[in-house]
Amino acid sequence: MNKKIGLKEKDCVLWLLWGAVVAVLAATMLFPLLRIFAELKAESFGTVFNSRKFLAVMGNSARSAFWGSLISVVLGYAFAYAVVVAGIPGARFFSMVPVLHLITPPFVGGLSFILLAGRQGFITKTILGLDVSLYGFWGLLVAQVLCFFPIAFFICAQNLGNMNGHFAESALSLGAGRLRIFFTVTLPLSLPGISASFLFILVSILSDFGNPLIVAGRYKVLAVEIYTQLTGWVDSSVSVVLGIVLLVPSVILFLVQAWLVKKYAVKTATVGGRFSSSDSVKSSLVARTLLFAVCTFLSLIVLAQFASIIAGSFQKLWGINTAFTLEHIKSVGHYAQALFNTISYALIGAALSTVLAFLAAFFVHRSSFPLKKTIDVLIQVPASIPGTFHGLAISLLAASLNFHNAKVLVITAISVGFIPFSYRIISSSMMQVRTTLDDAALSLGSTRTGICGTIIAPLCSEGILSSFIYTLSRGIGTVSAVIFLVSFDTPLASLKILNLAEQGDWGQAASLALVLTVLTFVILLAEKLLKRRFYEHNS
């Protein structure tokens, strides 16, 4: 049992760390939110809610978020069901496709969509011979569905994989048909995964910045309009009101998601086991054929997106002059500073985020320090706040303090923007370590600081590494959280790609996106090698 920690000399280091965690969370999450509300003006609410333009933007955001989330969940669940339950041919290959798509920078989907289905797109112009423009709602819908359906796949696949196959086998033995088993057994037990993925994707699409900026054209959404109002019209109050309009549904959806997870926790736990994919519960031949066709279609589109980025990097002028050239790849050297900034900021941000998440998890789950619940809430705040809104809040706080070091601000945004995931995975690893180890170490004369550094950290090393790699890979491609914070002296590769795409320079945009994608894959490969060495060392 953990003992109450007193202010003893041997615990001073830990108390200093606790103070640092509280101060950092307050400075990066609490104070920016308080500051942004100070920017509000009463007349700005009238400006926003009496304007047909802003009301249309709100409607656009709601429409694209709802339909994008719904279609993403339907496709993601079908993909997961085909791989986990139906037993389609090539299930192992198909399960890797969403992984490849999920780890690429988020704006790559929008860029590849233009290369494939834009006015000079490979599919629309070269293959079909059409002179059409898919900019707007339909283009944005397709881009966001392709970007976010892998998230639904992972959540639903985990849910289906943890399902006990004996329920389906029992229903089958009692004479129920496969279709009835699906609607009365499998689908009801899948509701936790379906609802969680729908709500998570809904929040993600509401805060999505890169895809709307590239694909939406004149179809404006809130995430982009917040940026436009602050940079184009220099109206911070209207920008804040729009941010609050975006924040309110995001917070509500986050709370609903947390409630649903808690509600279904007992039901999920009682299900237990792994799903059995025995021949008796596999889907019928017709169902497997249809599911195989869906997986093949989606996989071809995902692979075509990668192919378009590669091809666009080596074509003279996309859709017009397909002659091979190394000009675009060579031009990447012009953006060496942006690439260096992107990698270095992401590395520093990932390291800081991982350390902060580990310390916060320790104080919340392995100690009796004060403000445990406050720390637990504050560190998960970014999960319910759109990146654009949080970036705007940090920017306004920095401006009010006359602090203009863009490097520190960008690293701060990366550090705290993705920390909820790091916190959850480290907390999960930490809770698997028995508290009796703490008691044994204390009885042998160790301090809490020693326990934290020599027992818990090594035993949680896999979770720590996973959180670091996740934050690093997401930090490399981040857009919305840093769009308000960069300066001319601190260019980032992700923003350069967006600028090149807006200018119609598809070759350079594709080549820079290709380099970032390759770097992300290298990082993940390094993670796999490190984990393998870790397992070999501890086996």
FILOVEX-472032 format. One record per atom (N, C-alpha, C): residue in three letters; x, y, z. Coordinates in steps of 0.1 Angstrom, whole numbers, plus 5000, padded with zeros to 4 digits. Example, Ala and Ser with C-alpha at 12.3 -4.5 7.8 and 13.67 -1.06 7.14 Angstrom:
BEGIN
ala513249435078
ala512349555078
ala513249675078
ser512849785071
ser513749895071
ser512950005079
END
This chain:
BEGIN
met500949885000
met500050005000
met500950125000
asn500550224991
asn501350344991
asn501150435003
lys502250485009
lys502250565021
lys502050715017
lys501450785026
lys501350935023
lys502750995023
ile502951075013
ile504251135011
ile504351265019
gly505351275027
gly505551405034
gly506651485028
leu506751605032
leu507751695027
leu509051665034
lys509651555030
lys510951515036
lys512051555027
glu513251555032
glu514451595025
glu514651505013
lys514551375016
lys514851275006
lys513851274994
asp512651344996
asp511651344986
asp511651484979
cys512651564982
cys512651704976
cys512751704961
val513551614955
val513651604940
val512251574934
leu511551484940
leu510151444935
leu509251564937
trp509351634948
trp508451744950
trp508751854939
leu510051874936
leu510351974926
leu509851934912
leu509851804909
leu509351744897
leu507851764897
trp507151734908
trp505751754909
trp505351904906
gly506151994912
gly505852134910
gly506052174895
ala507052114889
ala507352144875
ala506252094866
val505651974869
val504551924861
val503352014863
val503052054875
val501852134877
val502052274870
ala503252324871
ala503552454864
ala503452444849
val503952344843
val503952324829
val502452304824
leu501752224831
leu500352204827
leu499552334828
ala499752404838
ala499052534840
ala499452634829
ala500752644826
ala501252734816
ala500852704802
thr500752574799
thr500452534785
thr499052494782
met498252474792
met496852424790
met495852514797
leu496052544810
leu495052624817
leu495152774814
phe496352834815
phe496452974812
phe496053014798
pro496552944788
pro496052974774
pro494552974772
leu493852884778
leu492452884777
leu491752994784
leu492353034796
leu491853144803
leu492053274795
arg493253284789
arg493653404782
arg492753424769
ile492453314763
ile491653324750
ile490253374753
phe489653344765
phe488353394768
phe488353544771
ala489553594775
ala489653734778
ala489653824765
glu489853754754
glu489853824741
glu488353844736
leu487453784742
leu486053794738
leu485453934739
lys484653964729
lys483854084730
lys482454054727
ala481454114734
ala480054074733
ala479554094719
glu480054204712
glu479554224698
glu480054124688
ser481154054692
ser481653954683
ser480653834681
phe479953804692
phe478953694691
phe477853734682
gly477453864682
gly476453914672
gly476953904658
thr478253944657
thr478853944643
thr478753804638
val479053704646
val479153564641
val477753504639
phe476853524649
phe475553444648
phe474553524640
asn474853644636
asn473953724627
asn474453724613
ser475553654610
ser476153654597
ser475753524590
arg475253534578
arg474853424570
arg476153344566
lys477253424564
lys478553364560
lys478953264571
phe479053314584
phe479553234595
phe478553114598
leu477253144597
leu476353034599
leu476452924588
ala476752964576
ala477052864565
ala478252784568
val479352854573
val480552784577
val480252684588
met479452714598
met479152624608
met478352504602
gly477452534594
gly476752424587
gly477652334579
asn478552394572
asn479552314564
asn480352224573
ser480852274584
ser481652194593
ser480752074599
ala479552104603
ala478652004608
ala478351894598
arg478151944586
arg477751844575
arg478951754571
ser480051814569
ser481251734565
ser481651644576
ala481551694589
ala482051614600
ala481051494602
phe479751514601
phe478851404603
phe478951294592
trp478851334580
trp478951244569
trp480351174567
gly481351254570
gly482651194569
gly482851094580
ser482351124592
ser482551024603
ser481650904601
leu480450924596
leu479550804593
leu480150714583
ile480550764572
ile481150684561
ile482450624565
ser483250694573
ser484550644578
ser484350524587
val483350534596
val483050424605
val482450304598
val481550324588
val481050214580
val482150134573
leu482950214566
leu484050144559
leu485150084568
gly485450154579
gly486350104589
gly485849974595
tyr484549974599
tyr484049854605
tyr483949744595
ala483549764583
ala483549664573
ala484949604570
phe485949694570
phe487349644568
phe487749564580
ala487449604592
ala487849534604
ala487149394605
tyr485849394601
tyr485049274602
tyr485549174591
ala485949224580
ala486449134569
ala487749074574
val488649154580
val489949104584
val489849014597
val489049054607
val489048984620
val488148864620
val486948884614
val485848784616
val485548704604
ala485448764592
ala484948704580
ala485948594575
gly487248614577
gly488248524572
gly488448534557
ile488548664552
ile488748674537
ile490148644534
pro490448604521
pro491848574517
pro492648704518
gly493948684522
gly494848804523
gly494548894534
ala493948834545
ala493548924556
ala494748994563
arg495948924563
arg497148974569
arg497649094561
phe497549084548
phe497949194539
phe497049314541
phe495749294541
phe494749394542
phe494949464556
ser495249394566
ser495349454579
ser496549554580
met497449544571
met498649634571
met498349764563
val497349764554
val497049884546
val496650004555
pro495749994564
pro495350104572
pro496550154581
val497450064585
val498650104592
val499450194584
leu499750164572
leu500550244563
leu499950384561
his498650384560
his497950514557
his497950594570
leu497750534581
leu497650614594
leu498850684598
ile500050624594
ile501350674599
ile501850784590
thr501250804578
thr501650904569
thr501251044574
pro501951154571
pro501451284575
pro500051314570
pro499151374578
pro497751384575
pro497351454562
phe498251554558
phe497951634547
phe498251554534
val498951444534
val499351364522
val498051324515
gly497051284523
gly495751234517
gly495151344508
gly495051464513
gly494451574505
gly495351604493
leu496651604494
leu497551634483
leu497351524472
ser497451394476
ser497251284467
ser495951284460
phe494851324468
phe493551334462
phe493551434450
ile494151544451
ile494251644440
ile495051584428
leu496151514431
leu496851454421
leu496151344413
leu495251274420
leu494451164414
leu493151204408
ala492451304415
ala491051334411
ala490851484409
gly491951564408
gly491751704406
gly491451724391
arg491551854387
arg491251884373
arg492251824363
gln493451814368
gln494551744360
gln494851604366
gly493951544373
gly494151424381
gly494351304371
phe495151214377
phe495451084369
phe494151014366
ile493251004375
ile492050924373
ile491051004365
thr490751134369
thr489751214363
thr490151254349
lys491351294347
lys491851354334
lys492451244325
thr493451174330
thr494251084322
thr493450954318
ile492750894328
ile492050774326
ile490650794320
leu489850884327
leu488450904323
leu488351014313
gly489351104311
gly489251214301
gly488251314305
leu487951334318
leu487051434323
leu487751564327
asp487051674324
asp487451804328
asp486551854339
val486751804351
val485851834362
val486751884374
ser486051954383
ser486752004395
ser485951944407
leu486651864415
leu486051804427
leu486351884440
tyr486852004438
tyr487052094450
tyr485652124456
gly485652124469
gly484352154476
gly483952044485
phe482652024488
phe482151934498
phe482551794494
trp482251744481
trp482551614478
trp483951574478
gly484851664473
gly486251634474
gly486751624488
leu486251724497
leu486651714511
leu486151594518
leu484951544514
leu484351424520
leu485251304517
val485551294504
val486351174500
val487751184507
ala488351294507
ala489751314513
ala489651274528
gln488651324535
gln488651304550
gln488251154553
val487351094545
val487050954547
val488250864545
leu489050894535
leu490250814532
leu491350844543
cys491250964549
cys492250994560
cys491850934573
phe490550924576
phe490150884589
phe489550744591
phe489250674579
phe488750544581
phe489650444588
pro491050464586
pro491950374594
pro491750374609
ile491350494614
ile491150504629
ile489950414633
ala488950424625
ala487750334628
ala488150194626
phe488950154617
phe489450024615
phe490149964628
phe491050044633
phe491850004645
phe490949984657
ile490050084659
ile489250074671
ile488249954670
cys487649944658
cys486649834657
cys487349694656
ala488549694650
ala489349564649
ala489649514663
gln490049614672
gln490449574686
gln489149524693
asn488049594691
asn486749544697
asn486349414692
leu486449384679
leu486049254674
leu486949144678
gly488249184679
gly489249084683
gly489149034697
asn488549124706
asn488449084720
asn487049014722
met486349004712
met484948934713
met485148784715
asn484348734723
asn484348584725
asn483548514714
gly484248434706
gly483648364695
gly482548264699
his482548224712
his481648114716
his480148164715
phe479948294716
phe478548344715
phe478048324701
ala478848344691
ala478448324677
ala478248174675
glu479148094680
glu479047944678
glu477847894685
ser477547944697
ser476347894704
ser475047934696
ala475048054691
ala473848094683
ala473748014670
leu474847974664
leu474847894652
leu474347754655
ser474747704667
ser474247564671
ser472847564674
leu472247674678
leu470847684681
leu469947714668
gly470547714657
gly469847724644
gly469847864638
ala470447964644
ala470448094639
ala471348104626
gly470848184616
gly471648204604
gly472748304607
arg473748304597
arg474848394599
arg474448534599
leu473448574590
leu473048714590
leu472348754603
arg471548664609
arg470948694621
arg471948704633
ile472948614632
ile474048624642
ile474748754642
phe474948804630
phe475648934628
phe474749044635
phe473449054632
phe472649164637
phe472249144652
thr472249024657
thr471749004671
thr472948974680
val474048944675
val475248904684
val476449004682
thr476948984670
thr478249054666
thr478049204667
leu477049264660
leu476849404659
leu476549474672
pro475649414681
pro475449474694
pro476649474702
leu477449364702
leu478749364709
leu479749464704
ser479549504691
ser480549594685
ser480249744688
leu479049774694
leu478649904696
leu479649994703
pro480349944714
pro481350024720
pro482450074710
gly482949984702
gly483950024692
gly483450124682
ile482150094677
ile481550174667
ile481350314672
ser480750324684
ser480450464690
ser481750534693
ala482750464699
ala483950534702
ala484650584690
ser484750504679
ser485350554667
ser484650664660
phe483250654660
phe482450764654
phe482750894661
leu482650894675
leu482851024682
leu484251074681
phe485250984681
phe486651024679
phe486951084666
ile486351024655
ile486551074642
ile485851204640
leu484651214646
leu483851344645
leu484651464650
val485251444662
val486151554667
val487351574658
ser487951474653
ser489151484644
ser488751564632
ile487651534626
ile487251604613
ile486851744616
leu486251774627
leu485951914631
leu487151994632
ser488251934637
ser489552014639
ser490451994627
asp490151924617
asp491051894606
asp491252034598
phe492552054596
phe492952184589
phe493552164575
gly494452064574
gly495152044562
gly494252004550
asn493451904552
asn492551864541
asn491651974536
pro490952044545
pro490052154540
pro490852264532
leu492052294537
leu492852394531
leu493252364517
ile493552234514
ile493952184501
ile492752154492
val491752094497
val490752024489
val489352104489
ala489052174500
ala487752224501
ala487452344492
gly488452424488
gly488252534479
gly487352644486
arg486252674480
arg485352774486
arg484452724496
tyr484452594498
tyr483652534509
tyr484352544522
lys484052654529
lys484752694541
lys484252614553
val485152584562
val484852514575
val485452594586
leu485052564598
leu485452644610
leu486952644612
ala487652524611
ala489052524614
ala489852614605
val489452624592
val490152724583
val489752864585
glu488452884588
glu487853024590
glu488453084602
ile488753014613
ile489453064624
ile490753124621
tyr491553054612
tyr492853104608
tyr492653224599
thr491653214590
thr491453324580
thr491153454588
gln490253444598
gln489853564605
gln490953634612
leu491853554618
leu492953604625
leu494053664617
thr494453594606
thr495553634597
thr495053724586
gly493853704581
gly493453784569
gly492753914574
trp491953904584
trp491154024589
trp491654074602
val492654014608
val493154054621
val492054074631
asp491153994631
asp490054004641
asp490053884651
ser490853904661
ser491053794671
ser489753764678
ser488953864681
ser487653834688
ser486753744681
val486553774668
val485653684659
val486353544658
ser487653544657
ser488353414656
ser488153334668
val488153394680
val487953324693
val486553274694
val485553354690
val484153314690
val483953194681
leu484553194669
leu484453074660
leu485152954667
gly486252984674
gly486952874681
gly486152814691
ile485352894698
ile484452844709
ile483352764703
val482852814691
val481852734684
val482352594680
leu483652594677
leu484252464674
leu484552384686
leu484852454697
leu485252384710
leu484052314717
val482952384717
val481852334725
val481452194720
pro481152164707
pro480752034703
pro481951934706
ser483151974704
ser484351884706
ser484351844721
val484151934730
val484151894744
val483051804748
ile481851834742
ile480651754745
ile480851614739
leu481451604727
leu481651474721
leu482751394729
phe483751464734
phe484751404743
phe484151344755
leu483251424762
leu482651374774
leu481651254771
val480951264760
val480051154757
val480851024754
gln482051044747
gln482850934744
gln483350864757
ala483850954767
ala484350904779
ala483250834787
trp482050884786
trp480850824793
trp480550684787
leu480550674774
leu480250554767
leu481350444770
val482650494770
val483650394774
val483450334788
lys483150424797
lys482850384811
lys481650294812
lys480650324804
lys479350254804
lys479550104799
tyr480350094788
tyr480549964782
tyr481749894788
ala482449954797
ala483649884802
ala483349744808
val482249744816
val481849614823
val481449514813
lys480649554803
lys480149464793
lys481349414785
thr482249494781
thr483349454773
thr484249354781
ala484349384794
ala485249294803
ala484549164804
thr483249154805
thr482649024807
thr482648944794
val482749004783
val482848934770
val484048844770
gly485248914772
gly486548844773
gly486948754762
gly488148704762
gly488648614752
gly488948674739
arg489348584729
arg489648634716
arg488548574706
phe488348644696
phe487348594686
phe487848474679
ser486948374678
ser487348254671
ser487048264656
ser487948244648
ser487748254633
ser487548114627
ser486948014635
ser486847884630
ser485847884618
asp485847784610
asp485047774598
asp483547784601
ser483147744613
ser481747744616
ser481147874618
val482047974621
val481448114623
val481948214612
lys482648164603
lys483148254592
lys481948294583
ser482048404577
ser480948454569
ser480748364557
ser479548384550
ser479248304539
ser480148344527
leu480148264517
leu480948294505
leu480548434499
val479248454498
val478748584492
val479248704500
ala479148694514
ala479648804522
ala481148824521
arg481848714521
arg483348724520
arg483748784507
thr483048744496
thr483348804483
thr483148954483
leu481949004489
leu481649144489
leu482649214498
leu482949164510
leu483949224519
leu485349224512
phe485749124505
phe487049114498
phe487049224488
ala485949254481
ala485949354471
ala486049494477
val485349514489
val485549644496
val486949664500
cys487549564506
cys488949574511
cys489949604500
thr489649534489
thr490549554477
thr490449694471
phe489149744470
phe488949874465
phe489649984474
leu489449974487
leu490050074496
leu491550064496
ser492049934495
ser493549924495
ser494149974483
leu493449954471
leu493950014459
leu494050164459
ile492950224465
ile492950374466
ile494150424475
val494250354487
val495350394496
val496750374489
leu496950264483
leu498250244476
leu498350344464
ala497250374458
ala497350474447
ala497750614452
gln497350644464
gln497750774470
gln499250774472
phe499850664477
phe501250664478
phe501950674465
ala501350594455
ala501950594441
ala501950734435
ser500850814438
ser500750944432
ser501751044437
ile502051024450
ile503051114457
ile504451084450
ile504750954448
ile505950914442
ile506050964428
ala504950934420
ala504950974406
ala505051124405
gly504351194413
gly504351344412
gly505651404415
ser506551334423
ser507851384426
ser508851374414
phe508451284404
phe509451264393
phe508851294380
gln507651364379
gln507151404367
gln507351554365
lys507651594352
lys507951734349
lys506751824353
leu505551804349
leu504451884352
leu503251784353
trp502651764365
trp501651664367
trp500451694358
gly500051584351
gly498851584342
gly499051654329
ile500251714327
ile500451784314
ile501751734307
asn502851734315
asn504151684309
asn504651574319
thr504451444314
thr504851334323
thr506251284322
ala507151364315
ala508551334313
ala509251314327
phe510151224328
phe510851194340
phe511751314343
thr511851344356
thr512751454360
thr513151434375
leu514351484378
leu514851484392
leu514851624397
glu514251714390
glu514251854393
glu513451874407
his512351814409
his511551834421
his512251774433
ile512851654432
ile513651594443
ile514751684447
lys515551734436
lys516651824439
lys516151954446
ser514951994443
ser514452124449
ser514252104464
val514151984469
val513951964483
val515052024491
gly516252034485
gly517352094492
gly517052244496
his516252314488
his515852444491
his515052454505
tyr514552344509
tyr513752344521
tyr514452274532
ala515752274531
ala516552204541
ala516352254555
gln516152384556
gln515952444569
gln514552404575
ala513552404566
ala512252364571
ala512252214575
leu512952134568
leu513051994572
leu513751974585
phe514852044586
phe515652044599
phe514752084610
asn514052204609
asn513252244619
asn512152144623
thr511552084613
thr510451994615
thr510951874623
ile512051814619
ile512651694626
ile513051734640
ser513851844641
ser514351884655
ser513251924664
tyr512352004660
tyr511252044669
tyr510351924673
ala510151824663
ala509451704667
ala510151614677
leu511451604675
leu512251524684
leu512251584698
ile512451714699
ile512451784712
ile511051774719
gly510051804710
gly508651804715
gly508251664720
ala508651554712
ala508351424716
ala509051384729
ala510251424731
ala510951394743
ala510351464755
leu510051594754
leu509351664765
leu508051604768
ser507251574757
ser505951524759
ser505951384767
thr506951304763
thr507051174769
thr507451184784
val508351274787
val508851294801
val507651344809
leu506951444804
leu505851504811
leu504751404813
ala504451324803
ala503351214804
ala503751114815
phe505051074815
phe505550974824
phe505451024839
leu505851144841
leu505851204854
leu504351224859
ala503551274850
ala502151294854
ala501451164857
ala501751054849
ala501150924852
ala501650874866
phe502950894869
phe503550854881
phe502850924893
phe502651054892
phe502051124903
phe500551094905
val499851064894
val498451024895
val498250884899
his499050794894
his498750644897
his499650584907
arg500850644910
arg501750574919
arg502150654931
ser501450764935
ser501750844946
ser500550904953
ser500750974964
ser499751034971
ser499951184971
phe500551234960
phe500751384959
phe499451454957
pro499351584961
pro498051654959
pro497851684945
leu496551724942
leu496151764928
leu496251654918
lys496051534923
lys496151414913
lys495051424903
lys493751454907
lys492651464898
lys492851584888
thr493351694894
thr493551804885
thr494551784874
ile495651714878
ile496651674868
ile496051584858
asp495251484862
asp494651384853
asp493751454843
val493051554848
val492151624839
val492851714829
leu493851794834
leu494551894826
leu495351824815
ile495951714818
ile496851654808
ile496051584797
gln494651564799
gln493851514788
gln493051624781
val493251744785
val492451854779
val492651864764
pro493951844758
pro494151854744
pro493351754736
ala492851644742
ala492151544735
ala490751594731
ser490251694739
ser488951754736
ser488951894730
ile490151944727
ile490252074721
ile490852064707
pro490252124697
pro490752124683
pro492152184683
gly493052134675
gly494352184675
gly494452334671
thr493552374662
thr493552514658
thr493252604669
phe492252564678
phe491852644689
phe493052654700
his493652534702
his494752534712
his495952624707
gly496252604694
gly497352694688
gly497052834689
leu495752874687
leu495353014688
leu495453064702
ala495052974712
ala495153014726
ala496653034730
ile497552944726
ile498952964729
ile499453094723
ser499053124711
ser499553244704
ser499053364711
leu497853374715
leu497353494722
leu497953514735
leu498253404742
leu498953414755
leu500353464753
ala501053414744
ala502453454741
ala502453604737
ala501453644729
ala501453784725
ala501153884736
ser500253844746
ser499953924757
ser501153934767
leu502053834767
leu503253834775
leu504453894767
asn504253934755
asn505253984746
asn506353884744
phe505953764743
phe506953654741
phe506853604726
his507953614719
his507853594704
his508853494699
asn509253404708
asn510153294704
asn509353184697
ala509353184684
ala508553084677
ala508952944679
lys510252924681
lys510752784683
lys510152724695
val510252804706
val509652754719
val508152724718
leu507452814711
leu506052804710
leu505652684701
val506352654690
val506052534682
val506352414690
ile507452404697
ile507852284705
ile506852264716
thr506352374722
thr505352364732
thr504052304726
ala503652354714
ala502352304708
ala502552154705
ile503652114700
ile503851964697
ile503951884710
ser504551944720
ser504651864733
ser503351834739
val502451934740
val501251924747
val500051874738
gly500251894725
gly499151864715
gly498751724715
phe499751634716
phe499551494714
phe499751414727
ile499851484738
ile500251424751
ile499151334757
pro497851354754
pro496851264759
pro497051114756
phe497451094743
phe497750954739
phe498950904747
ser500050984748
ser501250934756
ser500850904770
tyr500050994776
tyr499650974790
tyr498850844792
arg497950814782
arg497150694784
arg497950574782
ile498850574772
ile499650444770
ile500650424781
ile501250534787
ile502150514798
ile501450474810
ser500250534812
ser499450504824
ser499050354824
ser498650304812
ser498350164810
ser499450074814
ser500650114809
ser501850034812
ser502150034827
met502050154833
met502350174847
met501450094856
met500150094853
met499150024861
met499349874860
gln500149824851
gln500449684850
gln501549644859
val502249744865
val503349714874
val502749714888
arg503049604895
arg502449584908
arg502949684918
thr502049744926
thr502449834936
thr503249774948
thr503249644949
thr504049574959
thr505549594957
leu505849624944
leu507349654942
leu507749784948
asp506749884948
asp507050004955
asp507249984970
asp506349904976
asp506449884990
asp507649804994
ala508049714985
ala509349634988
ala510549724988
ala510549814978
ala511649904976
ala511750004988
leu510550054992
leu510550145004
leu510950085016
ser510649955018
ser511049885030
ser512549865030
leu513149865018
leu514649845018
leu515349975018
gly514650085020
gly515250215022
gly515350305010
ser514650264999
ser514650344987
ser513750464989
thr513950564981
thr513050684981
thr512150674969
arg511050754969
arg510150764958
arg510850794945
thr511850884945
thr512550924934
thr513350804928
gly513950724937
gly514650604933
gly513650504926
ile512550484932
ile511550394927
ile511150434913
cys510850564911
cys510450614898
cys511550594888
gly512750614891
gly513850604881
gly514350464879
thr514450384889
thr515050254888
thr514150134887
ile512850154890
ile511950044889
ile510850064879
ile510050174881
ile508950194872
ile509350234858
ala510250324856
ala510650364843
ala511150244834
pro512050164840
pro512550044831
pro511349954828
leu510449934837
leu509349834835
leu508349894825
cys508250024824
cys507350094815
cys508050134802
ser509250084799
ser510050134788
ser509350114775
glu508650004773
glu507949984760
glu506850094758
gly506050124768
gly505050224767
gly505650364765
ile506850384772
ile507550514770
ile508050534756
leu508650424750
leu509050424736
leu507950444726
ser506850374728
ser505750394719
ser505150534720
ser505050594731
ser504550724732
ser505450824726
phe506750804727
phe507750894721
phe507650884705
ile507550764700
ile507550744686
ile506250804680
tyr505150784687
tyr503850834683
tyr503850994682
thr504351054693
thr504451204693
thr505351254682
leu506451184680
leu507451224670
leu506851214656
ser506151104653
ser505551094640
ser504451184637
arg503651214647
arg502551314646
arg503051454645
gly504151484653
gly504751614653
gly505351654640
ile505851554633
ile506451574620
ile505451634610
gly504251584611
gly503151624601
gly502151714607
thr502351774618
thr501351854624
thr501151984616
val499952034616
val499652154608
val498752254617
ser497652204621
ser496652294628
ser497152354641
ala497952274649
ala498352324662
ala499452434661
val500152434649
val501352524648
val501152634638
ile499952634631
ile499752734620
ile499852874625
phe499452904638
phe499453034644
phe500853074650
leu501752974651
leu502952994659
leu504253014651
val504252974639
val505452974631
val505753124627
ser507053144623
ser507453274618
ser508353254606
phe508753364600
phe509653354588
phe510953284591
asp511353294604
asp512653234608
asp512453084612
thr511253044613
thr511052904618
thr510052824608
pro510552814595
pro509652744586
pro509552594590
leu508352534586
leu508152394588
leu507752324575
ala508252204573
ala508052134561
ala506552114558
ser505752084568
ser504352054566
ser503652174561
leu503952294566
leu503352424561
leu503852454547
lys505152424545
lys505652454531
lys504852374521
ile504552244524
ile503752164515
ile502452224512
leu501752274523
leu500452334521
leu500552464512
asn501652544514
asn501852664506
asn502052624491
leu502952524489
leu503252484475
leu501952424468
ala501152354476
ala499852294470
ala498952404467
glu498852514475
glu497952624473
glu498352704460
gln499752704458
gln500252774446
gln500252684433
gly499752564435
gly499752474423
gly501052414419
asp502052414428
asp503352354425
asp503352214430
trp502652124423
trp502351994427
trp503651904428
gly504551934419
gly505851854419
gly506651874431
gln506851994435
gln507652024447
gln506951984460
ala505552004459
ala504751964471
ala504851814473
ala504751744462
ala504751594463
ala506151544467
ser507251604462
ser508551564466
ser508851584481
leu508451704486
leu508651734500
leu507751644509
ala506551614504
ala505651514511
ala506251374511
leu506851344500
leu507551204499
leu508651194509
val509451304510
val510551294520
val510051284534
leu509051364538
leu508451354551
leu507851214554
thr507251154544
thr506651024545
thr507750924547
val508850924540
val509950834541
val510550844555
leu510750974560
leu511250994573
leu510350934584
thr509050944582
thr508150884592
thr508250734592
phe508450674580
phe508550524579
phe509950484586
val510950564584
val512250534590
val512150534605
ile511450634610
ile511250644625
ile510550514630
leu509450474623
leu508750354627
leu509550224626
leu510450224616
leu511250104614
leu512250104626
ala512850224630
ala513750234641
ala513050184654
glu511750224655
glu510950174667
glu510950024667
lys510649964656
lys510549814655
lys511849754659
leu512949804654
leu514249754657
leu514649764672
leu514249884678
leu514549904692
leu513749814701
lys512449794697
lys511549694705
lys512149554704
arg512549514692
arg513149384690
arg514349364699
arg515249464699
arg516449454708
arg516049454722
phe514949524726
phe514549524740
phe514049394744
tyr513249324735
tyr512749194738
tyr513849094739
glu514849104730
glu515949004730
glu516749024742
his516949154747
his517749174759
his517049124771
asn515749124771
asn514949084783
asn514448944783
ser514748874772
ser514248734771
ser515248634777
END
